[in-house]
Amino acid sequence: MNDFELALNDLVPHRAPMRFLDRMISVGETEAIAETVVRADNPLFVAGRGLPAYAGLEMMAQAIAAIDGMKRKANGLPPKIGFLLGCRRYSVSCEVFEEGLCLRITANMVFTNGEMFNFDCRIDDGEGRQFASASMNVYAPADPTAFLKAGTA
C-alpha cells in the first residue's frame, strides 16, 4: 500500500513518549517505510547534541512492527509486541541525529520461518544520504503475553 494516511496507533503498540515514528509512508507484506523528525521532546534527546544514533535501532524496530501491525489490522486485530533478538552490523555515519532532521526509516523482510524474522533496515534522509543500517532478528510469537507468562513459571 502506498500514499495513504495510516494511524500509527493501528499499526504499532508503542505510544508517546516511546513512539519514535511520526508517520508511515507505506506498509506492505514485507516492507515498511516510515518518517520521523528529530525533536527535543524525544526522551532520548540530549540537549545541545541531538538524538543519539543508537535510537535508530528503536526506529527500525517500530518500522518492523508496522508490517505485522498491518497484517493484524487486516484481520481486525490490534497491534502486538514482538521481541528484538539481535542486531548485526549496526553501522552509523554519525554519533547523533541533529534536531530538525527528517529521517526515513525502511525495513525489508529478508527471511521468515513462522514466528522468526530477519530484516534489513536503513535510515536515510530520503535523498540518498544514509545515516544507519542494520540486520535485525525478531521473534513475533502469536501470543506474546502467553510467551512472557511461560517464562515466569
C-alpha atoms as a printed R data frame, in Angstrom:
    type eleno elety resid chain resno      x       y      z
1   ATOM     1    CA   MET     A     1  0.000   0.000  0.000
2   ATOM     2    CA   ASN     A     2  1.374   3.399 -0.949
3   ATOM     3    CA   ASP     A     3  0.462   7.028 -0.472
4   ATOM     4    CA   PHE     A     4 -2.068   6.725  2.340
5   ATOM     5    CA   GLU     A     5 -2.734   8.012  5.822
6   ATOM     6    CA   LEU     A     6 -2.375   5.336  8.441
7   ATOM     7    CA   ALA     A     7 -2.941   5.871 12.115
8   ATOM     8    CA   LEU     A     8  0.189   4.656 13.860
9   ATOM     9    CA   ASN     A     9 -1.973   3.540 16.788
10  ATOM    10    CA   ASP     A    10 -3.455   0.912 14.462
11  ATOM    11    CA   LEU     A    11 -0.047  -0.412 13.407
12  ATOM    12    CA   VAL     A    12  2.411  -0.264 16.299
13  ATOM    13    CA   PRO     A    13  1.896  -0.932 20.012
14  ATOM    14    CA   HIS     A    14  4.193   1.961 21.005
15  ATOM    15    CA   ARG     A    15  2.687   5.119 22.455
16  ATOM    16    CA   ALA     A    16  4.129   8.513 23.385
17  ATOM    17    CA   PRO     A    17  6.696   9.237 24.541
18  ATOM    18    CA   MET     A    18  8.284   5.998 23.271
19  ATOM    19    CA   ARG     A    19  6.845   6.096 19.761
20  ATOM    20    CA   PHE     A    20  9.738   7.265 17.622
21  ATOM    21    CA   LEU     A    21  7.895   7.355 14.270
22  ATOM    22    CA   ASP     A    22  5.772  10.275 13.073
23  ATOM    23    CA   ARG     A    23  4.094   8.749 10.029
24  ATOM    24    CA   MET     A    24  4.027   5.752  7.734
25  ATOM    25    CA   ILE     A    25  4.785   6.346  4.093
26  ATOM    26    CA   SER     A    26  3.982   2.791  3.030
27  ATOM    27    CA   VAL     A    27  3.444  -0.633  4.550
28  ATOM    28    CA   GLY     A    28  3.282  -3.918  2.684
29  ATOM    29    CA   GLU     A    29  3.656  -7.623  3.369
30  ATOM    30    CA   THR     A    30  7.446  -7.407  3.528
31  ATOM    31    CA   GLU     A    31  8.410  -3.719  3.621
32  ATOM    32    CA   ALA     A    32  7.629  -0.635  5.662
33  ATOM    33    CA   ILE     A    33  8.782   2.933  5.146
34  ATOM    34    CA   ALA     A    34  8.272   5.500  7.880
35  ATOM    35    CA   GLU     A    35  9.393   9.042  8.626
36  ATOM    36    CA   THR     A    36 10.185  10.987 11.729
37  ATOM    37    CA   VAL     A    37 11.564  14.406 12.503
38  ATOM    38    CA   VAL     A    38 14.197  14.596 15.228
39  ATOM    39    CA   ARG     A    39 12.774  16.719 18.066
40  ATOM    40    CA   ALA     A    40 13.946  17.723 21.514
41  ATOM    41    CA   ASP     A    41 10.835  16.118 23.071
42  ATOM    42    CA   ASN     A    42 12.170  12.634 22.269
43  ATOM    43    CA   PRO     A    43 13.009  11.075 25.667
44  ATOM    44    CA   LEU     A    44 16.488  10.080 24.425
45  ATOM    45    CA   PHE     A    45 17.336  13.515 23.022
46  ATOM    46    CA   VAL     A    46 20.429  15.115 24.552
47  ATOM    47    CA   ALA     A    47 20.187  18.910 24.772
48  ATOM    48    CA   GLY     A    48 22.937  20.637 22.856
49  ATOM    49    CA   ARG     A    49 23.843  17.438 20.969
50  ATOM    50    CA   GLY     A    50 20.874  15.701 19.358
51  ATOM    51    CA   LEU     A    51 19.342  12.250 19.315
52  ATOM    52    CA   PRO     A    52 21.976   9.533 19.877
53  ATOM    53    CA   ALA     A    53 22.402   7.313 16.837
54  ATOM    54    CA   TYR     A    54 21.562   4.219 18.902
55  ATOM    55    CA   ALA     A    55 17.946   5.455 18.920
56  ATOM    56    CA   GLY     A    56 17.901   4.345 15.290
57  ATOM    57    CA   LEU     A    57 17.601   0.747 16.475
58  ATOM    58    CA   GLU     A    58 14.241   1.524 18.053
59  ATOM    59    CA   MET     A    59 13.086   3.417 14.968
60  ATOM    60    CA   MET     A    60 13.908   0.356 12.861
61  ATOM    61    CA   ALA     A    61 12.121  -1.957 15.307
62  ATOM    62    CA   GLN     A    62  8.992   0.182 15.167
63  ATOM    63    CA   ALA     A    63  9.008   0.138 11.352
64  ATOM    64    CA   ILE     A    64  9.240  -3.664 11.543
65  ATOM    65    CA   ALA     A    65  6.306  -3.689 13.990
66  ATOM    66    CA   ALA     A    66  4.206  -1.771 11.454
67  ATOM    67    CA   ILE     A    67  4.463  -4.659  8.969
68  ATOM    68    CA   ASP     A    68  2.982  -7.085 11.488
69  ATOM    69    CA   GLY     A    69  0.503  -4.413 12.593
70  ATOM    70    CA   MET     A    70 -0.797  -4.024  9.041
71  ATOM    71    CA   LYS     A    71 -1.376  -7.784  8.749
72  ATOM    72    CA   ARG     A    72 -3.155  -7.825 12.113
73  ATOM    73    CA   LYS     A    73 -5.268  -4.793 11.217
74  ATOM    74    CA   ALA     A    74 -6.450  -6.579  8.055
75  ATOM    75    CA   ASN     A    75 -7.742  -9.340 10.349
76  ATOM    76    CA   GLY     A    76 -9.438  -6.911 12.753
77  ATOM    77    CA   LEU     A    77 -6.759  -7.333 15.435
78  ATOM    78    CA   PRO     A    78 -4.803  -4.694 17.351
79  ATOM    79    CA   PRO     A    79 -1.011  -4.414 17.066
80  ATOM    80    CA   LYS     A    80  1.056  -6.657 19.328
81  ATOM    81    CA   ILE     A    81  4.539  -6.607 20.732
82  ATOM    82    CA   GLY     A    82  7.424  -8.562 19.279
83  ATOM    83    CA   PHE     A    83 10.911  -9.196 20.567
84  ATOM    84    CA   LEU     A    84 14.154  -7.941 19.085
85  ATOM    85    CA   LEU     A    85 16.507 -10.904 19.380
86  ATOM    86    CA   GLY     A    86 19.562  -9.290 17.968
87  ATOM    87    CA   CYS     A    87 21.107  -6.840 15.610
88  ATOM    88    CA   ARG     A    88 24.062  -7.460 13.343
89  ATOM    89    CA   ARG     A    89 26.171  -4.841 11.679
90  ATOM    90    CA   TYR     A    90 24.540  -1.708 13.079
91  ATOM    91    CA   SER     A    91 26.522   0.815 11.120
92  ATOM    92    CA   VAL     A    92 26.095   4.552 11.591
93  ATOM    93    CA   SER     A    93 27.621   7.521  9.822
94  ATOM    94    CA   CYS     A    94 27.025   9.929 12.703
95  ATOM    95    CA   GLU     A    95 27.025   9.944 16.504
96  ATOM    96    CA   VAL     A    96 23.751  11.853 16.767
97  ATOM    97    CA   PHE     A    97 20.787  12.746 14.595
98  ATOM    98    CA   GLU     A    98 20.536  16.537 14.597
99  ATOM    99    CA   GLU     A    99 17.386  18.308 15.747
100 ATOM   100    CA   GLY     A   100 15.053  19.069 12.846
101 ATOM   101    CA   LEU     A   101 16.463  16.340 10.612
102 ATOM   102    CA   CYS     A   102 13.778  14.360  8.754
103 ATOM   103    CA   LEU     A   103 14.662  10.676  8.822
104 ATOM   104    CA   ARG     A   104 13.263   7.968  6.555
105 ATOM   105    CA   ILE     A   105 13.270   4.504  8.114
106 ATOM   106    CA   THR     A   106 12.977   1.452  5.859
107 ATOM   107    CA   ALA     A   107 12.573  -2.181  6.937
108 ATOM   108    CA   ASN     A   108 12.713  -5.007  4.363
109 ATOM   109    CA   MET     A   109 11.957  -8.605  5.320
110 ATOM   110    CA   VAL     A   110 14.716 -10.930  4.192
111 ATOM   111    CA   PHE     A   111 13.665 -14.162  5.856
112 ATOM   112    CA   THR     A   112 10.809 -15.664  7.821
113 ATOM   113    CA   ASN     A   113 10.248 -19.064  9.342
114 ATOM   114    CA   GLY     A   114  6.936 -18.862 11.167
115 ATOM   115    CA   GLU     A   115  7.497 -16.605 14.156
116 ATOM   116    CA   MET     A   116 11.164 -15.791 13.420
117 ATOM   117    CA   PHE     A   117 12.068 -12.951 11.059
118 ATOM   118    CA   ASN     A   118 15.118 -11.172  9.691
119 ATOM   119    CA   PHE     A   119 15.020  -7.645  8.278
120 ATOM   120    CA   ASP     A   120 17.477  -5.395  6.504
121 ATOM   121    CA   CYS     A   121 16.886  -1.875  7.760
122 ATOM   122    CA   ARG     A   122 18.243   1.549  6.981
123 ATOM   123    CA   ILE     A   123 17.804   5.161  7.958
124 ATOM   124    CA   ASP     A   124 18.397   7.905  5.425
125 ATOM   125    CA   ASP     A   125 17.256  11.398  4.550
126 ATOM   126    CA   GLY     A   126 15.064  10.291  1.634
127 ATOM   127    CA   GLU     A   127 17.514  11.840 -0.825
128 ATOM   128    CA   GLY     A   128 20.273   9.251 -0.782
129 ATOM   129    CA   ARG     A   129 22.281  10.219  2.295
130 ATOM   130    CA   GLN     A   130 22.353   7.131  4.532
131 ATOM   131    CA   PHE     A   131 22.780   7.516  8.299
132 ATOM   132    CA   ALA     A   132 22.394   3.947  9.587
133 ATOM   133    CA   SER     A   133 21.864   0.350  8.511
134 ATOM   134    CA   ALA     A   134 21.400  -2.968 10.294
135 ATOM   135    CA   SER     A   135 20.276  -6.558 10.009
136 ATOM   136    CA   MET     A   136 17.691  -7.246 12.720
137 ATOM   137    CA   ASN     A   137 16.363 -10.568 14.029
138 ATOM   138    CA   VAL     A   138 12.868 -10.565 15.507
139 ATOM   139    CA   TYR     A   139 10.704 -13.106 17.311
140 ATOM   140    CA   ALA     A   140  6.972 -12.444 16.980
141 ATOM   141    CA   PRO     A   141  5.027 -15.160 18.825
142 ATOM   142    CA   ALA     A   142  1.327 -15.480 18.089
143 ATOM   143    CA   ASP     A   143  0.558 -14.733 21.755
144 ATOM   144    CA   PRO     A   144  3.329 -12.622 23.320
145 ATOM   145    CA   THR     A   145  1.519 -12.410 26.667
146 ATOM   146    CA   ALA     A   146  1.434 -16.209 26.995
147 ATOM   147    CA   PHE     A   147  5.092 -16.351 25.956
148 ATOM   148    CA   LEU     A   148  6.058 -13.869 28.686
149 ATOM   149    CA   LYS     A   149  3.995 -15.675 31.318
150 ATOM   150    CA   ALA     A   150  5.560 -19.022 30.370
151 ATOM   151    CA   GLY     A   151  8.973 -17.565 31.161
152 ATOM   152    CA   THR     A   152  7.929 -16.758 34.736
153 ATOM   153    CA   ALA     A   153  6.626 -20.219 35.597
